[in-house]
Amino acid sequence: MANEDFWQSILNIIHQGFTQNGLSKLEEYAENFISQQLIYKRFSPSEQHGCIEGGTNHVIASLLAGAEVEPDKLSAPKGSFKREQQCGETQAERIEQWAKKTGCWIENTDITIPELLGTEIAQGGEAHVYDNGTSLVKVIGLDYFVQPILALDRITLHNAYFPATRMIVLGFGRNSDGMFNIIVEQPFIQGYRMDDKEIAEYTTKLGYQLINPKNWTFATERIYLSDMHDENVIRSTKGNVFVVDCDIRINTPELRIGGTQILTNEIEWRT
């Protein structure tokens, strides 16, 4: 199947309202993705593995978000923030429709998640965090990313580059303000905070260059890595370092820190 035919198939499934046949086809595509018969050129091979590690929900949502947004849904000028918002709204609506059909949608995450897991134990700039025993459940908003595809990329990249604290996508929902959420599970790590110098030494050893110490930003030509502060990087009692949270993206020229990557949704079938 050619690249154009694949994405048209995804759009057909969306336009037909996620029929049973459409849902079966999405599951088939996810299996092809997981077996790496379907190669998603947006990612390197290790990054595609990171997407797989997020689970089937993550893979399917990434494909739904990756399909082109129809021109009739984009009234704002190209390159404008409003147009980015319109893309994000369309992606979120697609994922919502699919998630409701498959049972991984949670109504009003502000109420439902605390009812299931109890009181919130932490809150960051984009996520609410809940104790789930040996793991944490995070309800992640789109504040930093606007478009679901970029938030899903973040999970993919985290899993690829920091697999010890991989995120598994449990489902999706909206909060009491109607804002789209991604619900993930992640291991709970007991340990100690590291200072900025220790974090910088650890990250540069991984091959990243320190770009801006004021907002804990590092980069390679391929990866933008930020928010690497003492609440997000933990040293365990055994001395191992764990990145539990960060702002990680494909480093495109638009980020203006030496990135060389161009975002693409091209796929290829391995014969």
C-alpha positions as CSV (number, residue, x, y, z in Angstrom):
1,M,0.0,0.0,0.0
2,A,1.4,3.4,-1.0
3,N,1.8,6.2,1.5
4,E,-1.1,8.2,0.1
5,D,-3.4,5.2,0.1
6,F,-2.6,4.4,3.7
7,W,-3.5,7.8,4.9
8,Q,-6.6,7.9,2.8
9,S,-7.6,4.7,4.4
10,I,-7.2,6.3,7.9
11,L,-9.3,9.3,6.8
12,N,-12.0,6.9,5.5
13,I,-12.2,5.1,8.8
14,I,-12.5,8.5,10.5
15,H,-15.2,9.8,8.1
16,Q,-17.2,6.6,8.3
17,G,-17.5,7.1,12.1
18,F,-15.3,4.2,13.3
19,T,-17.4,1.3,12.2
20,Q,-16.6,-2.1,13.4
21,N,-14.8,-2.8,10.1
22,G,-12.9,0.5,10.6
23,L,-11.9,-0.4,14.1
24,S,-10.7,-3.8,13.0
25,K,-8.6,-2.1,10.3
26,L,-7.0,0.2,12.8
27,E,-6.1,-2.8,15.0
28,E,-4.6,-4.4,11.9
29,Y,-2.5,-1.3,11.2
30,A,-1.4,-1.2,14.8
31,E,-0.2,-4.8,14.6
32,N,1.7,-4.0,11.4
33,F,3.3,-1.0,13.2
34,I,4.2,-3.1,16.3
35,S,5.7,-5.9,14.1
36,Q,7.5,-3.1,12.2
37,Q,6.1,-4.3,8.9
38,L,4.7,-0.7,8.7
39,I,7.6,1.8,9.1
40,Y,6.7,5.3,10.3
41,K,9.4,7.6,8.9
42,R,8.5,10.3,11.4
43,F,10.7,8.3,13.8
44,S,14.0,6.5,13.9
45,P,13.7,2.7,14.4
46,S,14.4,3.1,18.1
47,E,11.8,5.9,18.4
48,Q,9.2,3.7,16.6
49,H,10.0,1.1,19.3
50,G,9.4,3.9,21.9
51,C,5.9,4.4,20.3
52,I,5.3,0.7,20.5
53,E,6.3,0.7,24.2
54,G,3.4,3.2,24.8
55,G,0.9,0.4,24.0
56,T,-1.7,-0.1,21.3
57,N,-3.7,2.9,22.4
58,H,-0.7,5.1,21.9
59,V,0.1,3.6,18.4
60,I,-3.5,4.1,17.1
61,A,-3.9,7.6,18.5
62,S,-0.5,8.5,16.9
63,L,-1.8,7.3,13.5
64,L,-5.1,9.1,13.9
65,A,-3.4,12.3,14.8
66,G,-0.9,11.9,12.0
67,A,-3.5,11.9,9.2
68,E,-3.8,15.2,7.4
69,V,-6.3,17.7,8.7
70,E,-8.9,18.4,6.0
71,P,-8.7,22.0,4.5
72,D,-12.3,22.8,5.4
73,K,-11.4,22.6,9.1
74,L,-8.5,25.1,8.7
75,S,-9.8,28.6,8.3
76,A,-6.9,30.4,10.0
77,P,-3.8,31.6,8.0
78,K,-1.0,29.2,7.5
79,G,1.7,29.5,10.1
80,S,-0.6,31.1,12.7
81,F,-1.2,29.9,16.2
82,K,-4.9,29.7,15.5
83,R,-4.3,27.3,12.7
84,E,-2.2,25.2,15.0
85,Q,-5.1,25.2,17.5
86,Q,-7.5,24.1,14.7
87,C,-5.2,21.2,13.8
88,G,-5.1,20.3,17.5
89,E,-8.9,20.4,17.9
90,T,-9.4,18.1,14.9
91,Q,-6.8,15.6,16.1
92,A,-8.4,15.6,19.5
93,E,-11.9,15.1,18.1
94,R,-10.7,12.1,16.1
95,I,-9.1,10.4,19.1
96,E,-12.1,11.1,21.2
97,Q,-14.5,9.5,18.7
98,W,-12.3,6.4,18.5
99,A,-11.7,6.2,22.2
100,K,-15.4,6.3,23.0
101,K,-16.0,3.5,20.6
102,T,-13.2,1.3,22.1
103,G,-13.8,2.0,25.8
104,C,-10.6,4.0,26.6
105,W,-12.3,7.3,27.0
106,I,-12.8,8.9,30.5
107,E,-15.4,11.5,31.0
108,N,-14.4,14.5,33.2
109,T,-11.0,13.4,34.3
110,D,-11.1,16.0,37.2
111,I,-13.8,13.9,38.8
112,T,-13.4,10.3,37.5
113,I,-9.6,9.9,38.1
114,P,-9.7,11.0,41.8
115,E,-12.7,8.8,42.4
116,L,-10.7,5.8,41.1
117,L,-7.3,6.7,42.5
118,G,-7.8,9.1,45.4
119,T,-6.2,12.5,46.0
120,E,-3.8,14.0,43.5
121,I,-0.2,13.8,44.9
122,A,1.5,16.3,42.6
123,Q,0.8,18.8,39.8
124,G,3.1,20.1,37.2
125,G,2.7,22.6,34.4
126,E,0.8,20.1,32.2
127,A,0.0,17.1,34.3
128,H,-1.9,15.9,37.4
129,V,-0.3,13.0,39.1
130,Y,-2.0,10.2,41.2
131,D,-0.6,7.3,43.2
132,N,-1.4,3.9,41.8
133,G,0.7,1.7,44.1
134,T,4.0,0.8,42.4
135,S,3.2,3.2,39.5
136,L,1.9,6.7,38.9
137,V,-1.0,7.7,36.8
138,K,-0.6,11.1,35.0
139,V,-3.3,13.1,33.4
140,I,-1.5,15.1,30.8
141,G,-2.9,18.2,29.1
142,L,-1.8,19.9,25.9
143,D,-0.6,23.1,27.4
144,Y,3.0,22.7,26.1
145,F,2.1,21.1,22.8
146,V,-1.4,22.4,21.6
147,Q,-1.6,19.5,19.1
148,P,-2.1,15.9,20.4
149,I,0.3,14.6,17.8
150,L,3.1,16.5,19.4
151,A,2.1,15.4,22.9
152,L,2.0,11.8,21.7
153,D,5.5,12.3,20.1
154,R,6.7,13.4,23.5
155,I,5.6,10.0,25.0
156,T,7.2,8.1,22.1
157,L,10.5,10.0,22.5
158,H,10.5,9.6,26.3
159,N,10.1,5.9,25.9
160,A,12.8,5.6,23.3
161,Y,15.4,7.7,25.2
162,F,14.4,7.0,28.9
163,P,12.9,3.5,28.7
164,A,13.3,2.8,32.5
165,T,10.5,5.2,33.1
166,R,8.4,4.4,30.1
167,M,4.9,5.8,29.8
168,I,2.0,3.5,28.8
169,V,-1.1,5.2,27.4
170,L,-4.2,4.0,29.3
171,G,-6.7,6.2,27.6
172,F,-7.9,9.7,26.9
173,G,-10.5,12.2,28.3
174,R,-11.4,15.8,28.9
175,N,-11.3,17.7,32.1
176,S,-14.1,19.8,33.6
177,D,-13.1,22.7,31.3
178,G,-13.4,20.5,28.2
179,M,-9.6,20.4,27.7
180,F,-8.2,17.2,26.1
181,N,-6.2,14.9,28.3
182,I,-3.9,11.9,27.7
183,I,-3.9,9.4,30.6
184,V,-0.6,7.5,31.1
185,E,0.9,5.1,33.6
186,Q,4.6,5.3,34.6
187,P,6.7,3.5,37.2
188,F,7.1,5.2,40.6
189,I,10.8,5.9,41.3
190,Q,12.0,6.4,44.9
191,G,15.1,8.5,45.1
192,Y,16.8,11.9,45.6
193,R,16.8,15.1,43.7
194,M,19.9,16.0,41.7
195,D,21.2,19.5,41.5
196,D,21.6,21.4,38.2
197,K,25.3,20.6,37.9
198,E,24.7,16.8,38.3
199,I,21.9,16.9,35.8
200,A,24.0,18.8,33.3
201,E,26.9,16.3,33.7
202,Y,24.5,13.3,33.3
203,T,22.8,14.8,30.2
204,T,26.0,15.9,28.5
205,K,27.3,12.3,28.9
206,L,24.3,11.2,27.0
207,G,25.5,13.3,24.1
208,Y,23.3,16.4,24.6
209,Q,24.7,20.0,24.5
210,L,23.6,22.4,27.2
211,I,21.7,25.2,25.4
212,N,20.1,27.2,28.2
213,P,20.7,26.5,31.9
214,K,17.9,28.9,32.9
215,N,15.2,26.6,31.6
216,W,17.3,23.3,31.7
217,T,17.4,22.9,27.9
218,F,19.7,20.5,26.1
219,A,19.8,19.4,22.5
220,T,21.3,17.3,19.8
221,E,20.6,17.9,16.1
222,R,17.8,15.4,16.4
223,I,16.3,15.9,19.9
224,Y,15.2,18.9,21.9
225,L,15.3,18.2,25.6
226,S,14.1,20.7,28.2
227,D,12.6,20.9,31.7
228,M,15.4,18.7,33.0
229,H,15.2,20.1,36.5
230,D,15.6,18.6,40.0
231,E,11.9,17.4,40.2
232,N,12.2,15.6,36.9
233,V,15.5,13.8,37.2
234,I,16.0,11.5,40.2
235,R,19.0,9.5,41.5
236,S,17.9,6.2,43.1
237,T,19.3,4.8,46.3
238,K,21.4,2.5,44.2
239,G,22.9,5.5,42.3
240,N,21.0,5.0,39.1
241,V,19.6,8.1,37.3
242,F,16.0,8.2,36.1
243,V,14.3,10.9,34.0
244,V,10.7,10.8,35.2
245,D,9.5,13.7,33.2
246,C,10.8,16.2,30.6
247,D,9.9,18.2,27.6
248,I,11.3,16.1,24.7
249,R,10.7,16.8,21.1
250,I,12.0,16.2,17.6
251,N,14.4,19.0,17.1
252,T,13.2,20.9,14.0
253,P,14.7,24.1,12.6
254,E,11.6,26.0,13.9
255,L,12.8,25.5,17.5
256,R,15.9,27.5,16.6
257,I,18.5,25.6,18.6
258,G,20.3,23.8,15.8
259,G,17.8,21.2,14.9
260,T,17.9,19.6,11.5
261,Q,14.9,17.3,11.5
262,I,11.8,17.8,9.3
263,L,8.5,16.4,10.7
264,T,7.0,13.9,8.3
265,N,4.1,11.4,8.4
266,E,5.4,9.3,5.5
267,I,5.0,5.5,6.0
268,E,6.6,2.6,4.2
269,W,5.7,-1.1,4.1
270,R,8.4,-3.6,4.6
271,T,8.1,-6.5,2.2
